[in-house]
Amino acid sequence: MMYFEEIEIDGQLITVSIPATDIKVGENRAKEVSYYDATGSAQQQEFSKVSFARAFFCWLSKKSE
């Protein structure tokens, strides 16, 4: 089942098709989170601080369990 979730982080309103898979924090750019949404499309979000990227990663991981 696919549905949408929204979250506001770092001044961005992000809409994600849940569940997301292959969620990763950038290896060389720790301020980026990449994932595939429920439509199968590759997505990437960039944040101003590592802490925002971590918060988004945790939120997305929990929503996609």
DSSP file (Angstrom, degrees, kcal/mol; ACC not computed):
  #  RESIDUE AA STRUCTURE BP1 BP2  ACC     N-H-->O    O-->H-N    N-H-->O    O-->H-N    TCO  KAPPA ALPHA  PHI   PSI    X-CA   Y-CA   Z-CA
    1    1 A M              0   0    0      0, 0.0     2,-0.4     0, 0.0    37,-0.0   0.000 360.0 360.0 360.0 132.3    0.0    0.0    0.0
    2    2 A M        +     0   0    0     15,-0.0     2,-0.3    36,-0.0    15,-0.1  -0.884 360.0 155.7-109.7 136.5    1.4    3.4   -1.0
    3    3 A Y  E     -A   18   0A   0     15,-1.7    15,-3.5    -2,-0.4     2,-0.4  -0.937  35.9-107.9-148.2 171.7    0.5    6.6    0.8
    4    4 A F  E     -A   17   0A   0     -2,-0.3     2,-0.3    13,-0.2    13,-0.2  -0.822  24.4-173.4-109.2 143.2    2.1   10.1    1.3
    5    5 A E  E     -A   16   0A   0     11,-2.2    11,-2.9    -2,-0.4     2,-0.4  -0.966   8.7-154.7-128.2 148.2    3.7   11.6    4.4
    6    6 A E  E     +A   15   0A   0     -2,-0.3     2,-0.3     9,-0.2     9,-0.2  -0.944  13.0 174.9-123.4 147.0    4.9   15.1    4.9
    7    7 A I  E     -A   14   0A   0      7,-2.0     7,-3.2    -2,-0.4     2,-0.6  -0.991  22.8-140.4-145.9 145.1    7.5   16.5    7.2
    8    8 A E  E     +A   13   0A   0     -2,-0.3     2,-0.4     5,-0.2     5,-0.2  -0.940  33.6 157.9-109.0 118.3    9.0   20.0    7.6
    9    9 A I  E >   -A   12   0A   0      3,-2.1     3,-2.2    -2,-0.6    -2,-0.1  -0.999  64.8  -1.7-138.3 136.4   12.7   20.0    8.2
   10   10 A D  T 3  S-     0   0    0     -2,-0.4     3,-0.1     1,-0.3    -1,-0.1   0.832 130.1 -55.4  56.5  35.7   15.3   22.8    7.7
   11   11 A G  T 3  S+     0   0    0      1,-0.2     2,-0.4    -3,-0.0    -1,-0.3   0.561 114.5 116.4  76.2   8.0   12.6   25.1    6.3
   12   12 A Q  E <   -A    9   0A   0     -3,-2.2    -3,-2.1     2,-0.0     2,-0.8  -0.913  58.7-146.3-111.6 134.5   11.6   22.5    3.6
   13   13 A L  E     -A    8   0A   0     -2,-0.4     2,-0.5    -5,-0.2    -5,-0.2  -0.895  26.1-166.4 -95.4 112.2    8.2   20.8    3.4
   14   14 A I  E     -A    7   0A   0     -7,-3.2    -7,-2.0    -2,-0.8     2,-0.5  -0.881   9.9-162.9-108.8 126.9    9.1   17.3    2.1
   15   15 A T  E     -A    6   0A   0     -2,-0.5     2,-0.4    -9,-0.2    -9,-0.2  -0.935  12.3-173.4-109.0 128.5    6.4   15.0    0.7
   16   16 A V  E     -A    5   0A   0    -11,-2.9   -11,-2.2    -2,-0.5     2,-0.8  -0.971  26.5-131.5-126.6 135.3    7.4   11.3    0.4
   17   17 A S  E     -A    4   0A   0     -2,-0.4    21,-1.8   -13,-0.2   -13,-0.2  -0.784  51.1-109.1 -80.8 113.9    5.5    8.4   -1.1
   18   18 A I  E    S+A    3   0A   0    -15,-3.5   -15,-1.7    -2,-0.8     2,-0.1  -0.705  91.6  48.9 -94.4 142.2    5.8    5.7    1.6
   19   19 A P  S    S-     0   0    0      0, 0.0     2,-0.3     0, 0.0    45,-0.1   0.485  71.8-169.5 -85.3 153.8    7.3    3.2    1.9
   20   20 A A        -     0   0    0     40,-0.3     2,-0.3    17,-0.2    17,-0.2  -0.788   3.5-163.8-102.7 150.4   10.8    4.3    1.0
   21   21 A T  E     +B   36   0B   0     15,-2.6    15,-2.5    -2,-0.3    19,-0.0  -0.841  60.5  29.1-129.6 167.3   13.6    1.9    0.4
   22   22 A D  E    S-     0   0B   0     -2,-0.3     2,-0.4    13,-0.2    -1,-0.2   0.892  73.7-174.4  51.4  48.8   17.4    1.9    0.1
   23   23 A I  E     +     0   0B   0     -3,-0.2     2,-0.3    12,-0.1    12,-0.2  -0.620   8.9 169.1 -79.9 125.6   17.6    5.0    2.4
   24   24 A K  E     -B   34   0B   0     10,-2.8    10,-2.8    -2,-0.4     2,-0.4  -0.990  35.4-134.8-140.9 145.7   21.2    6.3    2.7
   25   25 A V  E     -B   33   0B   0     -2,-0.3     8,-0.2     8,-0.2     5,-0.1  -0.841  51.1 -93.1 -92.2 137.7   23.1    9.3    4.1
   26   26 A G        -     0   0    0      6,-2.7     6,-0.1     3,-0.5    -1,-0.1  -0.197  26.5-145.1 -54.4 135.7   25.6   10.5    1.6
   27   27 A E  S    S+     0   0    0      1,-0.2     3,-0.2     2,-0.1    -1,-0.1   0.934  99.9  22.0 -68.1 -47.1   29.1    9.0    2.0
   28   28 A N  S    S+     0   0    0      1,-0.2     2,-0.5     2,-0.0    -1,-0.2   0.636 130.6  46.5 -94.8 -17.4   31.0   12.2    1.0
   29   29 A R    >   -     0   0    0      1,-0.1     3,-2.0     3,-0.1    -3,-0.5  -0.798  63.1-177.0-128.6  88.4   28.1   14.6    1.7
   30   30 A A  T 3  S+     0   0    0     -2,-0.5    -1,-0.1     1,-0.3    23,-0.1   0.531  78.4  69.8 -67.1  -5.3   26.6   13.8    5.1
   31   31 A K  T 3  S+     0   0    0     22,-0.1    16,-2.4    -6,-0.1     2,-0.4   0.386  88.6  80.3 -91.6   3.8   24.0   16.6    4.6
   32   32 A E  E <   - C   0  46B   0     -3,-2.0    -6,-2.7    14,-0.2     2,-0.4  -0.886  56.8-166.6-114.8 143.2   22.3   14.5    1.8
   33   33 A V  E     -BC  25  45B   0     12,-2.5    12,-2.7    -2,-0.4     2,-0.3  -0.997   9.2-170.0-124.9 128.9   19.8   11.7    2.1
   34   34 A S  E     +BC  24  44B   0    -10,-2.8   -10,-2.8    -2,-0.4     2,-0.3  -0.887  16.3 146.9-118.0 152.6   18.9    9.5   -0.9
   35   35 A Y  E     - C   0  43B   0      8,-2.1     8,-3.4    -2,-0.3     2,-0.5  -0.973  44.4-109.1-167.3 167.2   16.2    6.9   -1.2
   36   36 A Y  E     -BC  21  42B   0    -15,-2.5   -15,-2.6    -2,-0.3     6,-0.2  -0.961  35.3-144.2-108.1 129.4   13.7    5.3   -3.6
   37   37 A D    >   -     0   0    0      4,-2.1     3,-2.2    -2,-0.5   -19,-0.2  -0.248  35.9 -87.2 -85.0-179.7   10.1    6.3   -2.9
   38   38 A A  T 3  S+     0   0    0    -21,-1.8   -20,-0.1     1,-0.3   -18,-0.1   0.669 126.4  61.3 -64.7 -17.7    7.1    3.9   -3.3
   39   39 A T  T 3  S-     0   0    0    -22,-0.2    -1,-0.3     2,-0.1     3,-0.1   0.575 117.1-112.1 -82.8  -8.9    6.8    4.9   -7.0
   40   40 A G  S <  S+     0   0    0     -3,-2.2     2,-0.3     1,-0.3    -2,-0.1   0.466  72.2 138.1  91.2   3.3   10.3    3.5   -7.6
   41   41 A S        -     0   0    0      1,-0.1    -4,-2.1    -5,-0.0    -1,-0.3  -0.625  57.2-118.8 -85.0 139.0   11.8    6.9   -8.3
   42   42 A A  E     -C   36   0B   0     -2,-0.3     2,-0.3    -6,-0.2    -6,-0.2  -0.590  36.9-172.7 -73.5 134.8   15.2    7.9   -6.9
   43   43 A Q  E     -C   35   0B   0     -8,-3.4    -8,-2.1    -2,-0.3     2,-0.3  -0.915  11.4-169.7-128.8 154.6   14.9   10.9   -4.6
   44   44 A Q  E     -C   34   0B   0     -2,-0.3     2,-0.4   -10,-0.2   -10,-0.2  -0.985   2.4-167.4-146.8 135.5   17.5   13.0   -2.9
   45   45 A Q  E     -C   33   0B   0    -12,-2.7   -12,-2.5    -2,-0.3     2,-0.4  -0.980   6.7-159.2-122.6 136.0   17.2   15.7   -0.2
   46   46 A E  E     -C   32   0B   0     -2,-0.4     2,-0.3   -14,-0.2   -14,-0.2  -0.936  10.1-168.5-116.4 139.9   19.9   18.1    0.8
   47   47 A F        -     0   0    0    -16,-2.4   -37,-0.1    -2,-0.4   -16,-0.1  -0.788  31.1-123.4-124.3 164.4   20.0   19.9    4.2
   48   48 A S  S    S+     0   0    0     -2,-0.3     2,-0.3     1,-0.1   -17,-0.1   0.701  95.5  32.6 -81.6 -19.9   22.0   22.8    5.6
   49   49 A K  S  > S-     0   0    0    -18,-0.1     4,-1.6     1,-0.1     3,-0.5  -0.975  74.6-125.9-137.7 150.7   23.2   20.7    8.6
   50   50 A V  H  > S+     0   0    0     -2,-0.3     4,-2.6     1,-0.2     5,-0.2   0.864 110.4  61.8 -59.6 -37.0   24.1   17.1    9.2
   51   51 A S  H  > S+     0   0    0      1,-0.2     4,-2.1     2,-0.2    -1,-0.2   0.857 102.7  49.8 -62.2 -35.0   21.7   17.1   12.2
   52   52 A F  H  > S+     0   0    0     -3,-0.5     4,-2.4     2,-0.2    -1,-0.2   0.901 110.1  50.7 -68.4 -40.6   18.8   17.8    9.8
   53   53 A A  H  X S+     0   0    0     -4,-1.6     4,-2.6     2,-0.2    -2,-0.2   0.913 111.2  48.6 -62.7 -42.5   19.8   15.0    7.5
   54   54 A R  H  X S+     0   0    0     -4,-2.6     4,-2.7     2,-0.2     5,-0.2   0.914 110.3  51.2 -63.8 -42.7   20.0   12.6   10.4
   55   55 A A  H  X S+     0   0    0     -4,-2.1     4,-2.4     1,-0.2    -2,-0.2   0.914 112.6  45.8 -61.6 -43.0   16.6   13.6   11.6
   56   56 A F  H  X S+     0   0    0     -4,-2.4     4,-3.0     2,-0.2     5,-0.3   0.916 111.4  52.4 -65.8 -43.3   15.1   13.1    8.1
   57   57 A F  H  X S+     0   0    0     -4,-2.6     4,-2.4     2,-0.2    -2,-0.2   0.929 112.1  45.7 -57.4 -47.8   16.8    9.7    7.8
   58   58 A C  H  X S+     0   0    0     -4,-2.7     4,-2.3     2,-0.2    -2,-0.2   0.925 114.2  47.9 -63.2 -45.6   15.4    8.6   11.2
   59   59 A W  H  X S+     0   0    0     -4,-2.4     4,-2.3    -5,-0.2    -2,-0.2   0.936 114.1  46.5 -60.3 -47.6   11.9    9.8   10.4
   60   60 A L  H  X S+     0   0    0     -4,-3.0     4,-1.3     1,-0.2   -40,-0.3   0.882 111.2  51.9 -65.4 -39.1   11.9    8.2    6.9
   61   61 A S  H  < S+     0   0    0     -4,-2.4     3,-0.2    -5,-0.3     4,-0.2   0.919 111.5  46.5 -63.1 -44.0   13.3    4.9    8.3
   62   62 A K  H >< S+     0   0    0     -4,-2.3     3,-1.1     1,-0.2    -2,-0.2   0.897 111.8  50.8 -66.0 -40.6   10.6    4.7   10.9
   63   63 A K  H 3< S+     0   0    0     -4,-2.3    -1,-0.2     1,-0.2    -2,-0.2   0.748 110.6  50.9 -68.0 -22.7    7.8    5.6    8.4
   64   64 A S  T 3<        0   0    0     -4,-1.3    -1,-0.2    -3,-0.2    -2,-0.2   0.335 360.0 360.0-100.4   6.6    9.0    2.9    6.1
   65   65 A E    <         0   0    0     -3,-1.1    -1,-0.2    -4,-0.2    -2,-0.1   0.500 360.0 360.0 -70.2 360.0    9.2    0.0    8.5
